[in-house]
Amino acid sequence: MGKVLILTGAGISAESGISTFRDSDGLWEKHRIEDVCSAGCLETNKEGTKNFYDARRADIKDKKPNYAHKTIVKLKHKYPDYISVLTQNVDDLFEKAGIKKDEIVHLHGFLPEIRCRGCDAIFDIGCEKQDDFAQSCPICGAPLRPNIIFFGEQAPKYSLLTKKLNECELLVIIGTSGNVLDVTYFAQLSEKSILNNLEQSNAIDDSYFTKVYYAKATEAIADIAEYIEDFLN
């Protein structure tokens, strides 16, 4: 069997009611990136940044995974050694759909977690406010921060993304604008590739993809899952 890499972005969670960042009514229309999601924002806007991510945790508390999340999790469990699931999303909808922590990679961090700025210890606080958990690290006493990769910071999990891209023979892209990760380039590295977005993006050249679906993820996922199954069998 060949290897499959499924890479998802904000579009897959938008159908569950989680605000995207780049849409016309998205989070970046209401908040400046420099204030809450750029390297240094914890120094220049500590309380505002903390409040922003507290609000994001509160927002995902009652959100439920949709059919696309559930289908991907079923595929992962059916072909655990052949399908890798990586996501740019920081929400917990895949986890709510039943995926285990070691079965998914959150490239840009994970909202339910906070991280120590001193010893790098990670704490799962669910949807709590950061200060309700602790004012400082229970281990070393250093300040805490959201376990999110800010713009301008290194993303350690990108090395794993590179590894999976080099291994995969089928790349599946779902719900990403292509503004952060160059998925057009990724498609050129893979023998076969699928793109599923709600609409075309200026940052993606869809001519490099084997299959293209411009539709909601929940509408396209059945065809995508069938293609993956045929590929693996």
N, C-alpha and C positions, 0 to 999 in steps of 0.2 A: 504493500500500500504506500501511496505517496503521503507527504505531510501537508496539512492544511493549516493556514494561519488566518484566524478571524480577528480583524482589528475594527473596533467600534469607536464611534464618537458621539457627540451630544445628540445627534438626530435620533438615535435609538431610544433615548430616555425622554425626549421631548413629548412622545406620545403618552407617556405616563404622567405628564404634567410638570416635569422638571424644566425650569427655564434654561434655555441655551444662552450662550454668551454673545454670539455674533449676529443673531437675527435682529431685525429692525426693532423688535420690542424686547430684545434680550438684556442680559445683566449689564453688558458694557454700555448700554444706552442709559443706564441708571447709576453706574459707578465708573469712575475713572480707573483704568488698569493700574496706573502709577500709584494710586492711593491704596489699593487693596490686594494687588496681585503682581507686584514687581519686586525684584530684589531691593531690599532697603526699606520696604513699606513698614516693617515691624519697628524700625527706628523712627521713621517720620510720621507714622500714623498707627501706632500700636493699638489703641483702643478701637479705632475705626476698623482696622483689619480684623481684630478679634470679634467685634460685633458682626461684621460681614459674614464670617464663617460660622458663628453661632446661629445666624439667621439661615444660612444654607443648610445646616444640620436640622434645624427645626422644620425647614421646608421639605426635606426628604423623609421625615419621620413617618408620615402616613401614605407616602407614595408607594405604588405597587408595581411589580414587574409586569411587562406586557407580553404578548404572544411571541414577539421576537426574542426577548430575553429568555423566555422559557424554552423556546425551540433550540436556541444555541446551547443552553445548559444540557438539554436532552442529548444533543449531538455529542457534546463533550463527554458525557457519561457513557455513551454508546461506543465512542472511539477515543478513549482516554489517552492512548499512546500516539494517536495520529492527528489530533486536533489541538491546537494551541489557541487560547483565548486571551487577547490583550485588549485593553481599553484605555482610551484617553479620559474616560469619565471618572469622576471622583465620588460618584454616588454608590449606593449599596444595592442597586436593583438586581444585579446578577446574583449577589449573595442571597437576597430574598427569594430568588427563583431557584435556589438550591445548590449553587456552585460553592465549592469549598475554597478556603483561602489559598491552598496550594494549587488550585486549578485555574487561577486567573492572575493576570498581572495588571495592576493599575499603574500605568506609565507616569501619570502626573500626580500621584498621591491618592489618599483615601480620606474622605470627609469625617467618617466616624473615629478617626485616629488623631491624636496630637503627639508631638515629638519634642523631646528635650533638646534645647539648643546647646547643652553642654555635653552630656554623655550619649546623645542620640537614642535614648530609650524611647520606645513607642508604646503608647497607652490607648487602648480602645475605650472610648467614652460614649459610644453609641450616638445618640442625638442630644446629649447633655450640652450645656454651655461649658466652655473651657474652664471658667473660674469656679463653676460648681463642682468640678472634679478636683482641681488643686490650683493654688496660686503659683506654685513652682514645682519643679520635679521632685517627686517623693524619694528619688534615689540619691540625687546629687545636689538638689537645691537650686539648680540653674533655671532660667526662664523657660517656659513652654511655648510652643507655636503650633499652628495647624500643620498636619502632616501633608502639606500640599507643595508641589513644586511651583514656585513663582517664576514669572518671566525674568530671564537673566540669571537664573540659578541652573546648576547642572542637574540633569535628570539621570540618575544612576541606572534606571531600568532601561534606558535606551540601548545599552550594550546587549541586553537580552533581546530587545526588538531586532537589532542587527543580526544576532545569531539565528533567530527564528526566520527572518527574511531569507537568509542564506540557505536555510534548510527546506523551506516550504516549496511545494510544486503547485499549490493552489492558494492564491491570496484572495481573501474576501474582505472588502472594505464596506462598512455599513455606517452611514450617518455622520460623515466627517466632511468639513468644508475644504480640507487640504491646505488651510492657511498656516497650520502649525507643523504638520508632517507632510512631506512631499510624497503623497501617495501615487502620483504619476510615475515618479522614479521607482517606487516600490513595485509597481505593476510591471515595469520593464525587467525586474530581477526574477520574476516568477514565470513559469511555463504557462500557467493559466491564471486568470484573475477575474474577479467579479466586483462591480461597483454598484452600490445601492445608496442613492441619496434621494431626498424629496424633489430636488431640482438640480439643474446644472450649476456648477461652481466655476468661476473664472480661474480658480487656482488649480483646477484638475483638467487634464486633457483625456477625455474618456475614450479616445481612439486607441489607447494602449491597453484597454481592458477587453477581455474575451467576451464578457457578458455585462450589460449595463441595464439597471432597473431604476427608472425615475418614478418612485412611488414611496409611500410610507413603508417603513421597515416591516410593520405588521402585515402589510399586503404583499410584500415581495418575499418574505422569509420562507414561505412554503416552497416556492420555486428554487430559492437558493439552497434550502435544505435538500431538496431532491437532487440538485446538481452535485452537491457535496457527497451525498450517498452514492450516486452513480460513479463519481470520481474514485471513491474509496473502495468500490466493489467491482 
